[in-house]
């Protein structure tokens, strides 16, 4: 033990540990990854919704990937209200124009960004949505205004297939 | 006694014991020297073992009838309640058994806090206990999801979403836990698997917990080290067995009261409505035994910090043997600690109460003060008390305060006759 020199045995040990670690990692990964969404879950990734029956001032809720999606046909007053809010007043500043490209239609995930409850329609201090679980208030653009939620309700990827049909996902 | 070499009497016993010393183990457990002043707060270890076995046995039976599928789970639980012979009884024992388990574990933990049982040389027993407690909470949460009622579904949603507070990888972890983009069938099947697994992990840890206990032996209400075996100890059997047995009977009366007279009082009516991913119940509250931690979560206005505070409130217990700097174990000889102990008990009860109330107005204020005090107790009061507090003199042995001086019965009797 007087001199510490790297010899063949040290090299063999290190090489063995390294190969062993890679082997263990490669064995464990499938065990972990099997818990991620499977092919059948991913296959349900898009939904088409007919919105022709939705009147102004009404919201419908559809299920997309197991989560509720709110589709609200907003009135002119609501659009004016949503667009008049100053960005400085927002906890998570986002323009309404960026959230609803077609101002009449607000399409968003009906999931509170705090801990995932479904907020209630036309409730709360900002005439938008209110989450009953821990008291988050959202405005008519689905932006967080008051309460513990950190961000605005999420806008999913969607497009108008034609004038009456929205494809989500 | 336990340190003696044990030789079985029968020839077969000796032959077997030489190959697998199970009889030596049985002899150790029977003769195990126990402090003779253990009070009824010490009977909850045995009661907890009973609770664990009850949950495993009733759970095994329920699993024979339950179907872990999002479309069938709710109906299969109703099937157990209505069709399966004695299904109602077995399910009510299992559901209330969880509450009884937590009732007993909280008494067990607070007994340790009062008598300083977590202090050297018993730190490992204490830490294993905290791990068992964490696993119990996991098992209780997973089990609550299985009936697939509204509270099951939304409880699962809220609790799994706690992980989304982790920066960067949070959302990925939540999707991984769910096996999808929301709580759904893949979530239910894995929760069932883990719910089935955890009790056996707990069972293994209980063995380690008891093993670690049998190295230094039991703490006792006086909190002093005792000689084992000596006049200060009695053998585990029959003395402690009888005492534990009597306490267990009393406990079973309380248990039976809940099962037979108010089987649903500790649950929520909303859980008799099948899970609906489109509607969140108006008021989500966890089971009573998680309420103090829920209050801590909600008292912090920031999502990530709220989760951090809640987890810290539990994990801080693991550091307790080093946070409490006092050399004296039992609160009996710590006049100041004794008062802070009862304030902590009140604090946790208050947290539990406000955890059940809406998080607004006065409730929120009280929750914040109580949360701050909880951490103050462990992080400031306990370390400072250790060197500020003037403790009372501790006796040299358990028998000393009663027999006047010596654990030696003969000399004590002499002294007594001299006094006459």
HADDOCK unambig.tbl for C-alpha pairs under 7 A between the chains (distance, minus, plus):
assign (segid A and resid 35 and name CA) (segid B and resid 176 and name CA) 5.74 0.50 0.50
assign (segid A and resid 35 and name CA) (segid B and resid 177 and name CA) 6.87 0.50 0.50
assign (segid A and resid 35 and name CA) (segid B and resid 179 and name CA) 5.33 0.50 0.50
assign (segid A and resid 36 and name CA) (segid B and resid 175 and name CA) 6.71 0.50 0.50
assign (segid A and resid 36 and name CA) (segid B and resid 176 and name CA) 4.52 0.50 0.50
assign (segid A and resid 36 and name CA) (segid B and resid 179 and name CA) 4.65 0.50 0.50
assign (segid A and resid 36 and name CA) (segid B and resid 180 and name CA) 6.85 0.50 0.50
assign (segid A and resid 37 and name CA) (segid B and resid 176 and name CA) 6.94 0.50 0.50
assign (segid A and resid 37 and name CA) (segid B and resid 179 and name CA) 4.30 0.50 0.50
assign (segid A and resid 37 and name CA) (segid B and resid 180 and name CA) 4.47 0.50 0.50
assign (segid A and resid 41 and name CA) (segid B and resid 180 and name CA) 6.24 0.50 0.50
assign (segid A and resid 65 and name CA) (segid B and resid 181 and name CA) 5.87 0.50 0.50
assign (segid A and resid 66 and name CA) (segid B and resid 181 and name CA) 6.54 0.50 0.50
assign (segid A and resid 66 and name CA) (segid B and resid 182 and name CA) 5.45 0.50 0.50
assign (segid A and resid 67 and name CA) (segid B and resid 182 and name CA) 6.12 0.50 0.50
assign (segid A and resid 67 and name CA) (segid B and resid 277 and name CA) 6.75 0.50 0.50
assign (segid A and resid 68 and name CA) (segid B and resid 278 and name CA) 5.75 0.50 0.50
assign (segid A and resid 114 and name CA) (segid B and resid 303 and name CA) 6.93 0.50 0.50
assign (segid A and resid 115 and name CA) (segid B and resid 158 and name CA) 4.88 0.50 0.50
assign (segid A and resid 115 and name CA) (segid B and resid 161 and name CA) 5.10 0.50 0.50
assign (segid A and resid 115 and name CA) (segid B and resid 162 and name CA) 6.55 0.50 0.50
assign (segid A and resid 116 and name CA) (segid B and resid 157 and name CA) 6.19 0.50 0.50
assign (segid A and resid 116 and name CA) (segid B and resid 158 and name CA) 5.95 0.50 0.50
assign (segid A and resid 116 and name CA) (segid B and resid 161 and name CA) 6.44 0.50 0.50
assign (segid A and resid 117 and name CA) (segid B and resid 280 and name CA) 5.97 0.50 0.50
assign (segid A and resid 118 and name CA) (segid B and resid 278 and name CA) 6.83 0.50 0.50
assign (segid A and resid 118 and name CA) (segid B and resid 279 and name CA) 6.28 0.50 0.50
assign (segid A and resid 118 and name CA) (segid B and resid 280 and name CA) 5.53 0.50 0.50
assign (segid A and resid 132 and name CA) (segid B and resid 282 and name CA) 5.54 0.50 0.50
assign (segid A and resid 132 and name CA) (segid B and resid 283 and name CA) 6.59 0.50 0.50
assign (segid A and resid 133 and name CA) (segid B and resid 282 and name CA) 6.91 0.50 0.50
assign (segid A and resid 133 and name CA) (segid B and resid 283 and name CA) 6.10 0.50 0.50
assign (segid A and resid 133 and name CA) (segid B and resid 284 and name CA) 5.90 0.50 0.50
assign (segid A and resid 134 and name CA) (segid B and resid 359 and name CA) 6.88 0.50 0.50
assign (segid A and resid 148 and name CA) (segid B and resid 301 and name CA) 5.71 0.50 0.50
assign (segid A and resid 148 and name CA) (segid B and resid 302 and name CA) 6.37 0.50 0.50
assign (segid A and resid 148 and name CA) (segid B and resid 303 and name CA) 6.61 0.50 0.50
assign (segid A and resid 150 and name CA) (segid B and resid 303 and name CA) 6.97 0.50 0.50
